[in-house]
Amino acid sequence: MYGLHQGVHHFSSFDRVQSLPLLLRQAGVRTGIIGKKHVGPEAVYPFDFAYTEENGSILQVGRNITRMKLLVRKFLQTQDDRPFFLYVAFHDPHRCGHSQPQYGTFCEKFGNGESGMGRIPDWTPQAYGPQDVLVPYFIPDTPAARADLAAQYTTIGRMDQGIGLVLQELQAAGVLNDTLVIFTSDNGVPFPSGRTNLYWPGTAEPLLVSSPEHPGRWGQVSEAYVSLLDLTPTVLDWFSIPYPHYAIFSSKPVRLTGRSLLPALEAEPPWATVFGSQSLHEVTMSYPMRSVQHQNFHLVHNLHFKMPFPVDQDFYVSPTFQDLLDRSAAGRPTHWYKDLHRYYYRERWELYDRSRDPHETQNLAADPRYAPVLELLRAQLVKWQWDTHDPWVCAPDGVLEEKLSPQCRPLHNEL
């Protein structure tokens, strides 16, 4: 389930959820958040120090890296003798065409010193020529998409400089060499096959972990499969805080399915399986999908495969997608590795061998030679769904019946 907290749609967590900031606060850790929050309600996600879109402009607390630097400094200067957890959430490189159209689709103009754009003192804007960018395989190689990418690179550069400012504040406060630093992202890039998809471009995210207690693996790259589900167990492990035993619903005890990443900082772990889930990004674009990546194979289950794949509003207004729509409607070459029909209408099961097909273009689910692999991954995926109390575990050809014991009952809906 997507975690965006929107009052108008009432996207929020159950009141009894034991969130990471709540557990940290109860254990005596001082917590802080700067930038986008996107989760609620406040009682479930409390922070001792908070400057977010809930009490300030997202431009100032999520993109103005000078302002964010000063907020980090304020947090550290008011730090007491407790250990701390500080969550700095950059809004870059999100597009901002809806909320601040004056700054362009990618907000790359905000704070660059041009007339009417203001000036972010600590930012040295970096401009990229559309003709010079490298176009990933899943993005159409068109002038519109190249300009789109170039603008995004500028905002990534602003975020990158902001990260450096945060690290400088930690160093100035004398805590950099005592702090576990984690850098990651919440989804893939906002381009076709990226964000809101469970294909590789939608799930591949950056993850950097720097631990002062594990110098043996500094500068090394791990091949282990990990996910955002592993972050909460990692932070709790760092602070030696156990996860509580509790239930939101009486018959379903809550447990974490992720694992701490700290062992991976000591030696390369044999983690070769990771799961993915997408139900909706916005209330109007329900399209539940589940996936499992096991070694070189990637299986995607599209539960609503009979309906067209929905497109979120932010992506829809992007120059890349608008150009793709225009070219498709006019019958002009799209210079894309797919077409809109294949993008909108998907098979129920998609199986890819990423060692031979890294672009995930050849669906092997119906190939009898891969039947054993398909069954293995389907069994792994279903087990994970049962373990996580997934309400879609029986869909789309069955319904979950829980009156006596949880079981799937057939719908006889011709699937």
C-alpha positions in Angstrom: 0.0 0.0 0.0 1.4 3.4 -1.0 2.1 5.5 2.1 1.2 8.9 0.9 -0.7 10.8 3.6 -3.5 12.8 1.9 -6.3 14.2 3.9 -8.7 14.5 1.0 -8.4 10.7 0.3 -7.8 9.7 3.9 -4.7 7.9 3.0 -3.3 7.2 6.5 -2.1 4.4 8.8 -4.2 2.6 11.4 -4.0 4.2 14.8 -2.4 1.2 16.4 0.6 1.0 14.1 3.9 1.0 16.0 5.9 3.1 13.6 9.7 3.6 13.6 9.6 7.2 15.0 7.1 6.1 17.7 9.3 3.1 18.8 12.4 5.3 18.8 10.8 8.0 20.9 9.5 5.3 23.4 13.1 4.0 23.7 14.6 7.4 24.5 15.9 8.3 21.0 15.4 11.9 19.9 13.8 12.1 16.5 13.7 14.7 13.8 12.3 15.1 10.3 13.1 17.7 7.7 11.5 17.8 4.2 8.6 15.7 2.9 6.7 13.6 5.4 3.9 11.9 3.4 2.7 9.7 6.3 0.1 10.1 8.9 -1.6 10.5 11.3 0.6 12.6 13.5 0.0 10.4 16.5 1.4 7.3 14.7 4.4 9.2 13.2 5.5 11.6 15.9 8.8 13.5 15.7 10.3 15.7 18.4 11.7 18.1 15.7 9.6 18.5 12.5 9.8 20.9 9.6 7.8 19.4 6.7 5.0 20.3 4.2 2.7 20.0 7.2 4.1 23.2 8.8 6.0 24.9 6.0 6.5 25.3 2.2 7.8 22.1 0.6 10.0 24.3 -1.6 11.7 25.7 1.5 12.0 22.5 3.5 12.4 20.0 0.6 14.3 21.8 -2.2 16.0 24.9 -0.6 19.2 23.1 0.5 20.5 26.2 2.4 17.3 26.2 4.4 17.5 22.5 5.0 21.2 22.8 6.0 20.2 25.4 8.6 17.4 23.2 9.9 19.9 20.3 10.3 22.2 22.6 12.2 19.3 23.7 14.5 18.4 20.1 15.2 22.0 19.3 16.1 22.6 22.4 18.1 19.5 21.6 20.3 20.6 17.9 20.7 20.8 16.7 24.3 22.5 13.6 25.7 20.1 11.2 24.0 21.0 9.3 20.8 19.3 10.8 17.8 17.5 9.8 14.6 17.2 12.5 11.9 15.3 11.9 8.7 16.1 14.4 5.9 13.7 13.9 3.0 14.6 15.9 -0.1 11.7 16.7 -2.4 14.1 16.7 -5.4 14.0 15.4 -8.0 10.2 15.2 -8.0 8.4 17.2 -10.6 6.4 20.2 -9.5 4.3 21.1 -12.5 1.1 20.8 -10.5 2.0 22.7 -7.3 4.5 25.3 -8.6 4.0 25.6 -12.4 6.1 28.8 -12.5 9.2 26.8 -11.9 8.7 24.3 -14.6 7.9 20.6 -14.6 11.0 19.6 -12.7 11.5 22.7 -10.5 15.0 23.0 -11.9 14.7 26.7 -12.0 13.8 27.3 -8.4 16.6 29.1 -6.6 18.9 29.3 -9.6 19.3 33.1 -9.4 17.3 34.0 -12.6 14.7 36.7 -12.5 11.8 35.7 -10.3 13.4 32.4 -9.4 15.1 33.4 -6.1 18.5 32.3 -5.1 19.6 29.3 -3.0 23.0 30.5 -1.6 24.6 27.1 -1.2 23.5 25.7 -4.6 25.7 25.9 -7.7 23.3 25.1 -10.5 24.5 22.6 -13.1 22.9 22.7 -16.5 23.0 19.7 -18.9 22.6 19.8 -22.6 19.7 17.5 -23.8 22.0 16.3 -26.6 24.6 15.1 -24.0 22.4 13.1 -21.7 22.5 9.3 -21.8 18.9 8.0 -22.4 18.1 4.8 -20.5 16.6 2.0 -22.6 13.1 2.4 -21.0 12.8 6.1 -22.0 12.0 7.2 -25.5 15.0 8.8 -27.2 13.3 12.0 -28.3 14.1 15.7 -28.0 11.3 16.1 -25.4 12.5 13.2 -23.3 16.1 14.4 -23.5 15.1 17.8 -22.3 13.1 16.2 -19.5 16.1 14.1 -18.4 18.4 17.1 -18.5 16.1 19.1 -16.3 15.9 16.2 -13.8 19.7 15.9 -13.7 19.8 19.6 -12.6 17.5 18.8 -9.6 19.5 15.7 -8.8 22.6 17.9 -8.7 20.8 20.2 -6.2 20.0 17.2 -4.0 23.5 15.9 -4.3 24.9 19.2 -3.1 22.3 19.2 -0.3 23.5 15.8 0.9 27.0 17.2 1.1 25.8 20.1 3.3 24.1 17.6 5.6 27.3 15.6 6.0 29.2 18.9 6.7 26.8 19.7 9.5 27.2 16.3 11.0 31.0 16.8 10.9 30.8 20.3 12.3 28.8 19.0 15.2 31.4 16.3 15.9 29.0 13.3 15.3 29.8 12.2 11.7 32.1 9.5 12.9 29.5 8.2 15.4 26.5 8.2 13.1 25.0 5.5 10.8 24.2 7.3 7.5 21.7 5.8 5.0 20.8 7.3 1.7 18.0 5.8 -0.4 14.9 6.7 -2.4 11.2 5.8 -2.1 10.6 4.7 -5.7 12.0 4.5 -9.2 12.4 7.3 -11.7 9.2 9.1 -12.9 9.4 7.9 -16.5 7.7 5.1 -18.5 8.2 1.7 -16.8 9.6 3.6 -13.8 7.7 4.8 -10.8 4.4 2.9 -10.0 5.7 -0.1 -12.0 7.3 -3.2 -10.6 9.6 -3.6 -13.6 13.3 -3.1 -12.8 13.3 0.7 -13.6 10.4 1.1 -11.1 12.0 -0.9 -8.2 15.8 -0.3 -8.6 16.6 2.4 -6.1 19.9 3.8 -4.8 21.0 2.5 -1.4 24.2 3.8 0.3 25.0 2.7 3.9 27.9 4.1 5.9 28.6 2.8 9.3 31.4 4.0 11.6 31.5 0.5 13.2 32.0 -1.4 10.0 35.1 0.0 8.2 36.0 -3.3 6.7 33.4 -2.8 3.9 33.8 0.9 3.3 33.7 1.6 -0.4 32.5 -1.9 -1.3 29.5 -2.8 -3.5 27.1 -5.6 -2.3 25.2 -7.8 -4.7 22.7 -8.8 -2.1 19.0 -8.2 -2.7 17.5 -5.8 -0.2 14.4 -3.5 0.0 13.0 -0.6 1.9 11.3 -3.2 4.2 14.8 -3.7 5.6 15.3 -0.1 6.8 13.2 -0.2 10.0 14.8 -3.5 11.2 18.2 -1.9 10.5 17.6 1.2 12.5 16.1 -0.7 15.4 19.1 -3.1 15.3 21.5 -0.1 15.4 19.8 1.2 18.5 19.3 -2.3 20.0 15.6 -1.8 20.2 13.4 -5.0 19.9 10.2 -4.8 17.8 7.2 -5.1 20.0 4.6 -8.0 20.0 1.2 -6.6 19.2 -1.7 -6.9 16.9 -3.9 -4.4 15.0 -6.5 -7.0 14.3 -6.9 -9.6 17.0 -6.1 -12.7 14.9 -3.2 -11.2 13.0 0.0 -10.4 15.0 2.2 -7.7 13.4 5.7 -8.7 12.5 8.4 -7.2 10.4 9.3 -9.1 7.2 12.4 -7.1 6.5 15.9 -7.9 7.9 18.6 -5.7 9.4 21.3 -4.7 6.9 24.0 -4.5 9.6 25.2 -8.1 9.0 25.7 -7.1 5.3 28.2 -4.5 6.5 30.4 -7.3 8.0 30.3 -9.8 5.2 28.5 -10.4 1.9 25.2 -12.2 2.7 23.6 -14.8 0.5 20.4 -12.8 0.1 19.1 -13.7 -3.4 15.3 -13.1 -3.1 13.3 -9.9 -2.7 9.6 -9.1 -3.0 7.7 -6.1 -4.3 4.2 -4.7 -3.9 2.2 -2.0 -5.6 -1.5 -1.4 -5.0 -2.1 2.3 -5.9 -0.2 5.5 -6.2 -3.3 7.7 -6.2 -6.8 6.8 -5.2 -7.9 6.9 -8.9 -5.2 4.4 -10.1 -5.7 1.1 -8.3 -3.7 -1.6 -10.0 -2.5 -4.2 -7.5 0.7 -6.0 -8.5 3.0 -8.3 -6.6 6.5 -9.4 -7.6 9.4 -11.6 -6.6 13.0 -11.3 -7.7 14.9 -14.5 -7.2 18.5 -14.7 -8.4 18.3 -13.8 -12.1 14.6 -14.3 -12.5 11.9 -11.7 -12.0 8.2 -12.6 -11.7 5.4 -10.0 -11.8 1.8 -10.8 -11.0 -0.6 -8.2 -12.5 -3.9 -8.8 -10.6 -5.9 -6.4 -12.7 -4.5 -7.5 -16.0 -7.9 -7.2 -17.7 -7.9 -3.4 -17.3 -5.6 -0.8 -18.7 -2.6 0.2 -16.5 -3.4 3.6 -15.0 -1.1 6.6 -15.2 -0.5 9.0 -12.2 -1.2 12.7 -12.7 2.4 13.8 -12.1 3.7 11.5 -14.8 0.9 12.3 -17.2 1.8 16.0 -17.5 5.5 15.3 -18.0 7.0 16.4 -21.3 8.1 12.8 -22.0 4.7 11.2 -21.7 2.8 14.1 -23.4 5.2 13.7 -26.4 4.7 9.9 -26.3 1.0 10.4 -26.5 1.2 13.0 -29.3 3.5 10.7 -31.3 1.3 7.7 -30.8 -1.9 9.5 -31.8 -0.2 10.9 -34.9 1.3 7.6 -35.9 4.8 9.0 -35.7 7.8 6.9 -34.5 8.0 7.0 -30.7 11.7 5.8 -30.4 10.6 3.7 -27.4 11.2 0.0 -26.6 7.4 -0.5 -26.1 4.2 0.9 -27.5 1.2 2.2 -25.5 -0.9 -0.9 -26.0 1.8 -3.1 -24.4 2.3 -0.6 -21.6 -1.4 -0.3 -20.8 -2.4 -4.0 -21.3 -0.3 -6.6 -19.5 -0.3 -10.3 -19.1 -1.4 -11.7 -15.7 2.1 -13.3 -15.2 5.3 -11.8 -16.5 8.5 -13.8 -16.0 11.9 -12.5 -17.1 15.4 -13.8 -17.1 17.4 -10.7 -16.4 20.7 -12.4 -17.0 19.8 -12.8 -20.7 17.1 -10.2 -21.0 18.0 -7.2 -18.7 15.5 -5.0 -20.4 12.6 -7.4 -19.6 11.2 -7.6 -23.1 10.7 -11.4 -23.4 7.9 -12.7 -21.2 8.7 -16.4 -20.4 5.6 -17.2 -18.3 4.0 -19.2 -21.1 7.2 -20.9 -22.2 7.0 -24.6 -21.1 10.8 -24.7 -20.7 10.5 -22.2 -17.8 7.5 -23.9 -16.1 9.6 -25.1 -13.1 10.9 -21.6 -12.5 7.5 -20.1 -12.8 6.0 -22.5 -10.3 8.9 -21.9 -7.8 8.6 -18.2 -8.0 4.8 -18.3 -7.8 5.1 -20.5 -4.6 7.5 -18.0 -3.1 5.3 -15.1 -3.9 2.1 -16.7 -2.5 3.9 -17.7 0.7 5.1 -14.1 1.2 1.5 -12.9 0.6 0.2 -15.2 3.2 3.0 -14.2 5.6 2.2 -10.5 5.2 -1.6 -11.0 5.4 -2.0 -9.6 1.9 -5.8 -9.2 1.3 -5.1 -9.8 -2.5 -3.6 -13.2 -1.9 -6.5 -15.0 -3.6 -7.1 -12.5 -6.4 -8.1 -12.2 -9.1 -9.8 -15.6 -9.5 -10.6 -16.2 -5.9 -11.8 -14.5 -2.8 -10.2 -14.6 0.7 -12.6 -16.2 3.2 -11.7 -15.9 6.8 -14.7 -17.0 8.9 -13.2 -20.2 10.1 -9.7 -20.3 8.8 -8.1 -18.2 6.0 -8.6 -19.9 2.7 -9.1 -19.0 -1.0 -12.6 -19.7 -2.4 -13.1 -19.8 -6.2 -15.0 -17.1 -7.9 -15.6 -19.0 -11.2 -15.0 -15.8 -13.1 -13.4 -17.5 -16.1 -9.8 -16.6 -15.0 
